[in-house]
Amino acid sequence: MDRKWNELEVDCLINIFERLELEELILEVAFVCKSWYRASISPQCWKSLNFDKLNFDPSGPLVTAFSHQYGVHNFSVAGFLTMAISRGGPAVVELILPAVCPLENIIFASNRCPYVRVLGLPMHITKHRNKELIMSLEEISPLGELIGKWKDLEFLHIREYQPYTRDILLSIKSHCKNFVGIKKIGLMGDDESSAIAEVLPGLKQLTVTSSSTHAFMVRESLKEILEGCRELEVLVINNCCGFEVDEEILEMVSHIKSFMYKDVRLNVDENYYPLAIIFDPVTWKHSGIDLSLD
């Protein structure tokens, strides 16, 4: 006799559900039947929390469906993150925070999910649950200490230019002995490339890739990293402006086991300017590229 889906063993259901996206787990699986709901709240199903894939637009399908199905009148991103992080708890090994994230959620995750191996930092950190109040560099100074709690951390994702990158890397150097690689998304600042080269000379993997626009890294920044990180084994550069891959660069990467690049060019995409203008052009001391709009 054929067996019904709702009669499957819980362990079997968990094995299936842990492969699903968060949105499917929250909005679909949990409402099929009681046995599926019980399996869906197992911490193992929440071990990979990639919030960057979710659209938290108040009028978007996720927020609308979640509010309707869970009877929520005032949807809160902070509350949603707290729910997901609580369900995963110590089982969480991948935590990719949303582009805008309250500091309280990062603090909560650092205590609730101590075994994270892949961490994606937000582009903006806000004060408590008020998404309009972006925190200053001084106010997020505890971030380095928080990162140090994830002693099993292996990979870090950094979105756009972040002035606190050096502090974070120093904390990783001191506390995260299994750390392997960085994924840099968007802008790579001169001070960030210097921090990578100086603080993590034993870095094994580096990816520089695009976000909503092309990534940006000037030639001298890449050279500084290559000269400082002599143990690099994997280097991936995709959709990046600011330099060309020429004979000099190819010679410098010749010792790297795996070097992959695609759509790398010198000229800055004009669509990139809206992001570029939020930075002081003086900080791009190596580039020789005029980031002004004049």
C-alpha positions as CSV (number, residue, x, y, z in Angstrom):
1,M,0.0,0.0,0.0
2,D,1.3,3.5,-0.9
3,R,2.5,5.5,2.1
4,K,1.1,9.0,2.6
5,W,3.4,12.0,2.8
6,N,2.0,13.0,6.2
7,E,2.9,9.6,7.5
8,L,6.6,9.9,6.8
9,E,9.0,9.6,9.7
10,V,10.0,13.0,11.2
11,D,13.7,12.4,10.5
12,C,12.9,11.8,6.8
13,L,10.8,15.0,6.7
14,I,13.6,17.0,8.3
15,N,16.1,15.6,5.8
16,I,13.9,17.0,3.0
17,F,12.9,20.3,4.7
18,E,16.4,21.3,5.6
19,R,17.1,21.7,1.8
20,L,14.3,24.2,1.3
21,E,14.5,28.0,1.1
22,L,13.4,29.9,4.2
23,E,10.3,31.3,2.5
24,E,9.1,27.8,1.5
25,L,9.7,26.5,5.0
26,I,7.8,29.4,6.7
27,L,4.9,30.0,4.3
28,E,4.3,26.6,2.7
29,V,5.6,23.5,4.6
30,A,4.4,24.6,8.0
31,F,0.8,24.8,6.9
32,V,0.4,21.4,5.2
33,C,-0.4,19.3,8.2
34,K,0.6,18.9,11.9
35,S,3.4,16.4,11.2
36,W,5.0,18.6,8.6
37,Y,4.7,21.6,11.0
38,R,6.4,19.7,13.8
39,A,9.2,18.6,11.4
40,S,9.6,22.2,10.0
41,I,10.4,23.7,13.4
42,S,13.3,21.3,14.0
43,P,16.5,23.3,14.5
44,Q,18.1,21.2,11.7
45,C,15.7,22.8,9.2
46,W,17.0,26.2,10.2
47,K,20.7,25.6,10.1
48,S,21.1,27.8,7.0
49,L,19.6,31.3,7.5
50,N,20.1,33.3,4.3
51,F,18.0,36.4,4.9
52,D,19.6,38.2,2.0
53,K,17.3,36.1,-0.3
54,L,14.2,37.5,1.3
55,N,12.3,40.6,0.2
56,F,11.2,42.5,3.3
57,D,9.2,45.1,1.4
58,P,6.2,45.9,3.6
59,S,3.9,45.5,0.6
60,G,5.8,42.5,-0.9
61,P,4.5,38.9,-1.1
62,L,6.6,37.6,1.8
63,V,5.5,40.2,4.4
64,T,1.9,40.1,3.1
65,A,1.6,36.3,3.2
66,F,3.5,36.0,6.6
67,S,1.2,38.6,8.2
68,H,-1.9,36.9,6.9
69,Q,-0.9,33.3,7.7
70,Y,0.5,34.1,11.2
71,G,-2.0,36.7,12.1
72,V,0.6,39.5,12.5
73,H,-0.7,43.0,12.4
74,N,2.6,44.9,12.6
75,F,5.3,43.0,10.8
76,S,8.8,43.6,12.1
77,V,12.0,42.5,10.4
78,A,13.7,42.4,13.8
79,G,10.9,40.1,15.1
80,F,11.1,37.9,12.1
81,L,14.9,37.5,12.4
82,T,14.5,36.7,16.1
83,M,12.0,34.0,15.3
84,A,14.2,32.4,12.7
85,I,17.4,32.6,14.8
86,S,15.6,31.2,17.8
87,R,14.4,28.2,15.8
88,G,17.9,27.5,14.5
89,G,19.8,28.1,17.7
90,P,23.0,26.2,18.0
91,A,22.3,24.3,14.8
92,V,22.8,27.4,12.6
93,V,26.0,27.1,10.6
94,E,25.3,29.7,7.9
95,L,23.9,33.2,8.8
96,I,23.6,35.7,6.0
97,L,22.0,38.8,7.6
98,P,19.8,41.2,5.6
99,A,21.2,44.3,4.0
100,V,19.7,46.4,6.8
101,C,19.8,44.8,10.3
102,P,19.3,46.0,13.9
103,L,22.3,45.6,16.1
104,E,20.1,43.7,18.6
105,N,19.6,40.9,16.2
106,I,23.4,40.5,15.6
107,I,23.9,40.4,19.4
108,F,21.1,37.9,19.8
109,A,22.6,35.7,17.0
110,S,26.1,35.8,18.5
111,N,24.7,34.4,21.7
112,R,22.1,32.0,20.3
113,C,24.0,30.6,17.4
114,P,27.6,30.0,18.6
115,Y,28.7,27.6,15.8
116,V,28.2,29.7,12.7
117,R,30.8,28.9,10.0
118,V,29.6,31.3,7.3
119,L,28.6,34.8,8.3
120,G,27.2,37.6,6.0
121,L,27.3,41.0,7.5
122,P,24.6,43.7,6.8
123,M,25.3,46.7,4.7
124,H,23.8,49.0,7.3
125,I,23.4,48.4,11.0
126,T,20.5,50.2,12.7
127,K,19.7,51.2,16.2
128,H,17.3,48.7,17.7
129,R,14.2,48.2,15.5
130,N,14.3,51.7,14.0
131,K,15.5,51.0,10.4
132,E,15.8,54.8,9.8
133,L,18.6,55.3,12.4
134,I,21.8,54.0,10.9
135,M,24.5,53.5,13.5
136,S,27.7,55.4,13.4
137,L,31.2,53.8,13.4
138,E,31.6,54.6,17.1
139,E,28.2,53.1,17.9
140,I,29.0,49.8,16.2
141,S,32.5,49.5,17.8
142,P,31.3,46.3,19.7
143,L,30.9,44.5,16.4
144,G,34.4,43.2,16.4
145,E,33.9,41.7,19.8
146,L,30.7,40.0,18.6
147,I,32.4,38.5,15.6
148,G,35.0,37.1,17.9
149,K,32.3,34.9,19.6
150,W,32.0,32.9,16.4
151,K,35.1,30.9,17.0
152,D,34.2,28.3,14.3
153,L,33.9,31.0,11.6
154,E,35.4,30.0,8.3
155,F,33.9,32.5,5.7
156,L,32.9,36.1,6.0
157,H,30.7,38.1,3.5
158,I,31.2,41.9,3.5
159,R,28.7,44.0,1.6
160,E,30.0,47.3,0.1
161,Y,32.6,49.5,1.7
162,Q,32.7,49.2,5.5
163,P,34.9,51.4,7.7
164,Y,34.9,48.7,10.4
165,T,36.5,46.0,8.3
166,R,39.9,46.2,9.9
167,D,38.5,45.8,13.4
168,I,36.5,42.8,12.3
169,L,39.5,41.1,10.7
170,L,41.6,41.7,13.8
171,S,39.0,40.0,15.9
172,I,38.8,37.1,13.4
173,K,42.6,36.8,13.5
174,S,42.6,36.5,17.3
175,H,39.6,34.3,17.8
176,C,38.7,32.4,14.6
177,K,41.4,29.8,14.0
178,N,39.6,28.0,11.2
179,F,39.0,31.1,9.1
180,V,39.5,30.5,5.4
181,G,38.0,33.2,3.2
182,I,36.3,36.4,2.4
183,K,33.5,37.3,-0.1
184,K,33.6,41.0,-0.8
185,I,30.4,42.2,-2.4
186,G,30.5,45.6,-4.2
187,L,32.9,48.3,-3.2
188,M,36.4,47.4,-2.0
189,G,38.0,50.4,-0.2
190,D,41.7,51.0,-0.1
191,D,41.7,50.7,3.6
192,E,39.8,47.4,3.3
193,S,42.3,45.9,0.9
194,S,45.1,47.1,3.2
195,A,43.4,45.4,6.2
196,I,43.0,42.1,4.3
197,A,46.7,42.1,3.3
198,E,48.1,43.2,6.6
199,V,45.8,41.4,9.1
200,L,45.1,38.1,7.2
201,P,48.3,37.2,5.3
202,G,47.3,33.5,5.5
203,L,44.0,34.0,3.8
204,K,43.1,31.1,1.5
205,Q,40.1,32.2,-0.5
206,L,38.9,35.6,-1.8
207,T,35.9,36.5,-3.9
208,V,35.2,40.0,-5.2
209,T,31.8,40.2,-6.9
210,S,28.9,42.4,-7.8
211,S,25.8,43.4,-5.9
212,S,23.1,45.4,-7.6
213,T,25.9,47.1,-9.6
214,H,29.4,46.1,-10.6
215,A,32.0,45.6,-7.9
216,F,34.8,48.1,-7.7
217,M,38.4,47.5,-6.8
218,V,41.4,49.4,-8.1
219,R,44.5,47.8,-9.5
220,E,46.7,48.8,-6.6
221,S,44.3,47.4,-4.1
222,L,44.4,44.0,-5.9
223,K,48.2,44.1,-6.0
224,E,48.4,44.9,-2.3
225,I,46.3,41.9,-1.5
226,L,48.3,39.6,-3.8
227,E,51.5,40.8,-2.3
228,G,50.3,40.4,1.3
229,C,48.3,37.2,1.0
230,R,50.9,34.8,-0.4
231,E,48.9,31.7,0.6
232,L,45.8,32.4,-1.5
233,E,44.6,29.3,-3.2
234,V,41.3,30.5,-4.7
235,L,40.7,34.0,-6.2
236,V,37.4,34.8,-7.9
237,I,36.7,38.2,-9.4
238,N,33.3,38.8,-11.2
239,N,31.6,41.8,-12.7
240,C,34.3,44.2,-11.4
241,C,35.4,47.7,-12.5
242,G,38.7,49.5,-11.7
243,F,41.4,47.5,-13.4
244,E,42.2,45.1,-16.3
245,V,43.5,41.6,-16.0
246,D,46.8,42.0,-18.0
247,E,50.1,40.3,-18.1
248,E,51.3,41.8,-14.8
249,I,48.2,40.6,-13.0
250,L,48.4,37.2,-14.6
251,E,52.0,36.8,-13.5
252,M,51.1,37.8,-9.9
253,V,48.4,35.2,-9.7
254,S,50.3,32.5,-11.4
255,H,51.0,30.6,-8.1
256,I,47.3,30.6,-7.1
257,K,45.7,27.2,-7.7
258,S,42.4,28.6,-8.9
259,F,42.0,32.0,-10.4
260,M,38.7,32.8,-12.1
261,Y,37.5,36.1,-13.5
262,K,34.7,37.4,-15.6
263,D,33.6,40.8,-16.9
264,V,36.6,42.7,-15.3
265,R,37.3,46.1,-16.8
266,L,39.0,49.4,-16.0
267,N,36.1,51.7,-16.8
268,V,33.6,52.4,-14.1
269,D,30.0,51.6,-15.0
270,E,28.0,54.8,-15.1
271,N,25.3,53.0,-13.2
272,Y,27.9,52.7,-10.4
273,Y,28.1,56.4,-9.7
274,P,25.1,56.6,-7.3
275,L,27.0,54.3,-4.9
276,A,30.3,55.9,-5.5
277,I,29.3,59.4,-4.4
278,I,28.7,58.4,-0.8
279,F,32.4,58.0,-0.4
280,D,35.2,60.6,-0.1
281,P,37.1,60.4,-3.4
282,V,40.3,61.1,-1.5
283,T,40.1,57.6,0.0
284,W,40.6,56.1,-3.5
285,K,44.3,57.2,-3.3
286,H,45.5,54.5,-5.7
287,S,42.9,54.6,-8.4
288,G,43.6,57.5,-10.6
289,I,39.9,57.3,-11.4
290,D,37.8,60.4,-11.0
291,L,34.6,59.4,-9.0
292,S,33.1,62.9,-9.2
293,L,30.0,63.6,-11.1
294,D,31.3,66.8,-12.7
